[in-house]
């Protein structure tokens, strides 16, 4: 049995525990362990010379884990950028609408007012507005 195979046999359970603690998901943890072992196998020519194969296995796993985190973080930022562009485009489109149409779109889209309740809602909004305005402005 090679030095790598002995190390895998000896430390596989520890690697699985560590992966589960990092990821919190059994399937994702197992995938990370398998990726780690595959990476270790690609470096099998150095295993017989290692002083601490356990540390090397954990270093490989940690490196793979941080690479995944960086990739997820980059993807999240990319998606956030797309969302902010879409919001800016939506804001521009709303600004181009006449005020009455913009009000209808916002009432239905943001406040979830149904078409059937739209007139009632608009009348209530006007009544509230008149209640707040000073008497000199309502004449």
One Martini backbone bead per residue (centre of mass of N, CA, C, O) as a GRO file, in nm:
protein
  139
    1UNK     BB    1   0.098   0.036   0.022
    2UNK     BB    2   0.080   0.356  -0.006
    3UNK     BB    3   0.117   0.656   0.143
    4UNK     BB    4  -0.148   0.770   0.042
    5UNK     BB    5  -0.337   0.538   0.120
    6UNK     BB    6  -0.273   0.551   0.420
    7UNK     BB    7  -0.364   0.843   0.464
    8UNK     BB    8  -0.653   0.809   0.371
    9UNK     BB    9  -0.733   0.587   0.568
   10UNK     BB   10  -0.657   0.753   0.831
   11UNK     BB   11  -0.804   1.064   0.741
   12UNK     BB   12  -1.097   1.057   0.621
   13UNK     BB   13  -1.276   1.114   0.869
   14UNK     BB   14  -1.154   1.391   0.934
   15UNK     BB   15  -1.221   1.523   0.665
   16UNK     BB   16  -1.529   1.489   0.687
   17UNK     BB   17  -1.570   1.652   0.943
   18UNK     BB   18  -1.449   1.916   0.837
   19UNK     BB   19  -1.637   1.950   0.594
   20UNK     BB   20  -1.901   1.957   0.757
   21UNK     BB   21  -1.822   2.210   0.925
   22UNK     BB   22  -1.793   2.400   0.678
   23UNK     BB   23  -2.081   2.324   0.512
   24UNK     BB   24  -2.338   2.159   0.648
   25UNK     BB   25  -2.317   1.928   0.414
   26UNK     BB   26  -2.288   1.611   0.319
   27UNK     BB   27  -2.258   1.624   0.007
   28UNK     BB   28  -2.058   1.862  -0.007
   29UNK     BB   29  -1.845   1.729   0.172
   30UNK     BB   30  -1.789   1.481  -0.005
   31UNK     BB   31  -1.701   1.641  -0.252
   32UNK     BB   32  -1.459   1.775  -0.113
   33UNK     BB   33  -1.310   1.518  -0.040
   34UNK     BB   34  -1.280   1.406  -0.328
   35UNK     BB   35  -1.124   1.649  -0.435
   36UNK     BB   36  -0.890   1.623  -0.239
   37UNK     BB   37  -0.804   1.333  -0.317
   38UNK     BB   38  -0.751   1.398  -0.612
   39UNK     BB   39  -0.530   1.605  -0.557
   40UNK     BB   40  -0.346   1.413  -0.402
   41UNK     BB   41  -0.310   1.204  -0.633
   42UNK     BB   42  -0.164   1.415  -0.825
   43UNK     BB   43   0.073   1.409  -0.573
   44UNK     BB   44   0.195   1.115  -0.511
   45UNK     BB   45   0.515   1.156  -0.547
   46UNK     BB   46   0.536   1.313  -0.243
   47UNK     BB   47   0.426   1.134   0.000
   48UNK     BB   48   0.690   0.983   0.101
   49UNK     BB   49   0.827   1.280   0.195
   50UNK     BB   50   0.634   1.341   0.411
   51UNK     BB   51   0.589   1.430   0.744
   52UNK     BB   52   0.267   1.554   0.718
   53UNK     BB   53  -0.004   1.432   0.566
   54UNK     BB   54  -0.238   1.559   0.721
   55UNK     BB   55  -0.168   1.856   0.667
   56UNK     BB   56  -0.185   1.832   0.360
   57UNK     BB   57  -0.480   1.751   0.335
   58UNK     BB   58  -0.593   2.003   0.485
   59UNK     BB   59  -0.469   2.212   0.295
   60UNK     BB   60  -0.616   2.124   0.044
   61UNK     BB   61  -0.901   2.158   0.151
   62UNK     BB   62  -0.883   2.455   0.228
   63UNK     BB   63  -0.814   2.557  -0.054
   64UNK     BB   64  -1.073   2.457  -0.193
   65UNK     BB   65  -1.269   2.610  -0.013
   66UNK     BB   66  -1.167   2.901  -0.075
   67UNK     BB   67  -1.217   2.885  -0.377
   68UNK     BB   68  -1.523   2.854  -0.352
   69UNK     BB   69  -1.578   3.116  -0.201
   70UNK     BB   70  -1.468   3.305  -0.416
   71UNK     BB   71  -1.662   3.217  -0.640
   72UNK     BB   72  -1.923   3.290  -0.492
   73UNK     BB   73  -1.858   3.585  -0.443
   74UNK     BB   74  -1.830   3.664  -0.739
   75UNK     BB   75  -2.116   3.577  -0.822
   76UNK     BB   76  -2.268   3.766  -0.629
   77UNK     BB   77  -2.153   4.031  -0.744
   78UNK     BB   78  -2.253   3.989  -1.028
   79UNK     BB   79  -2.556   3.976  -0.953
   80UNK     BB   80  -2.568   4.254  -0.815
   81UNK     BB   81  -2.496   4.416  -1.066
   82UNK     BB   82  -2.737   4.329  -1.233
   83UNK     BB   83  -2.955   4.432  -1.037
   84UNK     BB   84  -2.871   4.733  -1.041
   85UNK     BB   85  -2.920   4.772  -1.342
   86UNK     BB   86  -3.217   4.690  -1.341
   87UNK     BB   87  -3.308   4.911  -1.141
   88UNK     BB   88  -3.220   5.152  -1.310
   89UNK     BB   89  -3.400   5.085  -1.554
   90UNK     BB   90  -3.665   5.094  -1.399
   91UNK     BB   91  -3.642   5.383  -1.297
   92UNK     BB   92  -3.631   5.512  -1.579
   93UNK     BB   93  -3.903   5.402  -1.679
   94UNK     BB   94  -4.078   5.534  -1.457
   95UNK     BB   95  -3.990   5.834  -1.516
   96UNK     BB   96  -4.137   5.829  -1.811
   97UNK     BB   97  -4.393   5.830  -1.678
   98UNK     BB   98  -4.673   5.932  -1.598
   99UNK     BB   99  -4.791   5.985  -1.286
  100UNK     BB  100  -5.046   5.807  -1.305
  101UNK     BB  101  -4.906   5.551  -1.416
  102UNK     BB  102  -4.693   5.521  -1.197
  103UNK     BB  103  -4.893   5.482  -0.965
  104UNK     BB  104  -5.019   5.223  -1.071
  105UNK     BB  105  -4.766   5.050  -1.087
  106UNK     BB  106  -4.686   5.081  -0.784
  107UNK     BB  107  -4.944   4.977  -0.654
  108UNK     BB  108  -4.934   4.696  -0.790
  109UNK     BB  109  -4.626   4.614  -0.753
  110UNK     BB  110  -4.574   4.703  -0.440
  111UNK     BB  111  -4.876   4.698  -0.290
  112UNK     BB  112  -5.071   4.480  -0.417
  113UNK     BB  113  -5.292   4.605  -0.587
  114UNK     BB  114  -5.577   4.559  -0.724
  115UNK     BB  115  -5.767   4.654  -0.981
  116UNK     BB  116  -6.039   4.667  -0.816
  117UNK     BB  117  -5.889   4.857  -0.576
  118UNK     BB  118  -5.764   5.113  -0.704
  119UNK     BB  119  -5.976   5.340  -0.669
  120UNK     BB  120  -6.001   5.321  -0.364
  121UNK     BB  121  -5.703   5.372  -0.298
  122UNK     BB  122  -5.680   5.651  -0.434
  123UNK     BB  123  -5.900   5.791  -0.266
  124UNK     BB  124  -5.764   5.741   0.012
  125UNK     BB  125  -5.505   5.895  -0.055
  126UNK     BB  126  -5.640   6.170  -0.102
  127UNK     BB  127  -5.769   6.201   0.173
  128UNK     BB  128  -5.503   6.190   0.332
  129UNK     BB  129  -5.377   6.431   0.194
  130UNK     BB  130  -5.595   6.642   0.278
  131UNK     BB  131  -5.551   6.600   0.589
  132UNK     BB  132  -5.243   6.708   0.581
  133UNK     BB  133  -5.305   6.952   0.455
  134UNK     BB  134  -5.336   7.265   0.454
  135UNK     BB  135  -5.608   7.465   0.411
  136UNK     BB  136  -5.477   7.658   0.193
  137UNK     BB  137  -5.433   7.405  -0.020
  138UNK     BB  138  -5.750   7.304  -0.053
  139UNK     BB  139  -5.887   7.567  -0.199
   0.00000   0.00000   0.00000
